[in-house]
Amino acid sequence: MSVWLQPLFQTAPMRWLLVLPLLAGLWCWPVTAVQAQPADYGSWYTQGNELYQQGRLTEAIAAYQKALPLARGESIPIAYNNVAAIYMKRGNYFLKKQSDVARAVNDFRLAVFYMDVGWPEGLAYSDNQRNNRKIALQNLVVGHQRARIGTTPEALAELAGNLRRQGQFKLAAAEYAQALDAAKGNHPPSLKALGDLFLVLNDAHKAKKYYRKLVEISPNIDTDTLLRLANAEYQSGDIDAAIDRLNQVTEAEPNNVAALRQLEQIWLTELRYTPNNPLVHANLASVFQKQRLHEKSLRAYTNAERLAAQAPGFPRAASHDIRLNMGTLHRETNHPKLAFQAFDSVLRENPQHERALLLMGMLQRDTGHPAEAAQTFERLLATNPKNNEAATELLNALANHPDPNQKQRQLEQLAQRFPNNAGLQATVGERLHAMANPQAAIPYYRQALAVLPPNDPSTASIHANLGSALQSTGNMQQAYEHLETARTLDPSNAVVTELAEKTKSSLWQSTYHQALEAQHQQRNKAALALYDTTMATAKQHSQPLPAEVLANYGLALQADGQLDKALAQYNVAIKEDPNTGVFYYYRATAYHQKQQTALAKRDYDLALNDASLEPDIRAAITTASEQLAAGQVNTVLSDAMEAYEKKAFPQALQLLDKADTLQADLPYTAYYRGLIYDEQGQTTKAITAYQQAIKRDAAMADAYYGLAIAYENAGKPADAKTQYAEYVKRMGTTTNETTQYAKSRLAALSAT
């Protein structure tokens, strides 16, 4: 449900008449009088009021639009409020009476323009106006909903762009303002568009506000926007800011024609007002110089010097700057002698003038006098040890030295002479680092950081370079600390971020490799200590350890007899990498040691499922698995025979079944069954069991003996005779009570 704001002439009918008391009697003008063409604010304003009261809203708006630019003082906010109120009332009429959503939305936009985005800059709201502004914004929201207009910043900005292309600038401004509000004030396209629109609407103050906000939130602003901002600042009377902005453009783009022309126009205008100001002539000369208008520049510098000499109390520092600028012009126009004279004249008055020393040194360098240039640059550094331009010039002179050892000595000597020049220290570090000598570079990086001013923009890069050098020398912990500092200072640097992450990962790797070496040398206590350090370092820096590291740590723990801790590491390794068979093998050996044979057997089998195992590893796992099985079978067979001796025949048979599950086709399980069945008088089963034992192992003599006894018990003497003969044959020359009995039975059966 939309609402409409109240015009001030309804809520406070006399307030706006205080500034125009003579109009108080005009409330009763007849309608015909409205058709006149008044020329002052009060007349248009009164006409607008009467048209409004007659319900002639469109005509009232037209009258108010003519009154608006004539408003002064307290009348300004009242006029803005009332024209917005009429737009709001007409918008509600279109919405409710005619269902014309499009026209209603346009009127709501205009109400928002006059109460919000177009409200004069610096003009305060009364409580009533503040409430009306809120109502205007609410009604535009309702209009958006009824018109099914998207309310994302992008959708609103696109809509505003369409209105702008149609020339509906105030409507567009209202929608751009809504897009900006939807983006919580951070929507560069809308900020730029609003700045452009208010320049078109001749409101440079508002244009300046939006352009400045755009520059504030944009890390890399383009020069075109800076030029627009400079234009808005100039039009709004902020001349100094405009000049600073244009100088900012020319610093980034020295040949930017638009910026140079704007600067030229500003200084020419200033020259008309203050023709005898030396600084105006000097600044105009500088602009001409940048445009390569050398003759104009020379005349302007000459005028500046002449006027400066005539002006009582004109600062000598400013005179020196004009003279030095004249020297740079001479240098550009290939008049080195005149340039030398200009620089030298300043140095004669002030031998420690930094800019004069720098310009003189550069002139000497470029005219083929490197030794004199070096002396001048050293004079400059002696004057100001932190002058980075002089340090750079001296370092550049050493850049192409053919002897690397001599080059390193000269770099270090230069750094030692000027220890408080952070830029020089850092550059020496970089040069040594680039010469593949990171160890030598480290102290110079450290010294640069020690003398660097707070919040210096080069801090991040020096920390990064120091971290890189420390990493190259194997000092990973300190390397990481400096790289992490660099990343914090400059989070957008992807190279530093990647290097910091790699270094963080390597912090545990150093002690891990030492632990492996200790393991190979069978120094298990040392290995465990190194593994503990590895684990602690990884945890400190939230680094996940590879499964291989955990498994090897488990081996060290197992070798120390800490089987439960070893199993814990194997479990984590297997969870991280469940497809590596060797991890199951390690865990199986630990279970084997703990005599948890079922778990060990399971893990040996899981290990052998890994088809990628190396042959020697597979053979080792197979052997271990067989040894485990053999040990299990021997234990079970021993328990079975113990039960047999105790006449616990059912238990003995169960144990023999278990032995068969552990290792199939064992001859002894069949043989022991034969003995048990004999004891129980189950001769047929005994014969079958002995036959099975012989089938599994034909050389098993005891099975033949047992089978012979069973055949005799079954009344089969011929079969018994054959088995006694086989037994005696396999026993050979062995003589004992059993062989003697077998021989006697063989003789007896042969005699019958």
Buried (B, 14 or more C-beta within 10 A) or exposed (E): EBEBBBBBBEBBEEBBBEBBEEBEEBEEBEEEEBEEEBEEBBBBBBBBBBBBEEEBBEBBBBBBEBBBEBBEEEBBBBBBBBBBBBBBBBBBBBBEEEEBBEBBBBBBBBBBBBBBBBBBBEEEBBEBBEBBBBBBBBBBBBBBEBEEBEBEBBBBBBBBBEBBEEEBBBBBBBBBBBBBBBBEEEBBBBBBBBBBBBBEBEBBBBBBBBBBBBBEEBEEBEBEBBBBBBBBBBBBEBEEBBBEBBBBBBEEBEEBEBBBEBBBEBBEEBBEEEEEBBBBBBBBBBBBBBBEBBEBBBBBBBBBBEBBEEBEEBEEEBBBBBBBBBBBBBBEBEBBEBBBBBBBBBBEEEEEBBBBBBBBBBBBBEBEBEEBBBEBBBBBBBBBBBBBBBBBBBBEBBEEBEEEEEBBEBBBEBBEBBBEBBBBBBBBBBBBBEBEBBEBBBBBBBBBBEBBEEEBEBBBBBBBBBBBBBBBEEBBEBBBBBBBBBBEBBEEBEEBBEBBBEBBBBBBBBBBEBBBEBBEEEBBEBBBBBBBBBBEBBEEBEBEBBBBBBBBBBBBBBBBEBBEBBBBBBBBBBEBBEEBBBBBBBBBBBBBEBEBBEBBBBBBEBBBEBEEBEEEBBEBBEEBBEEBBEBBBBBBBEBBBEBBEEEBBEBBBBBBEBBBEBBEEBBBBBBBBBBBBBEBEBBEBBBBBBBBBBEBBEEBBBBBBBBBBBBBBBEBBEBBBBBBBBBBEBBEEEEEEBBEEBBEBBEEBEEE
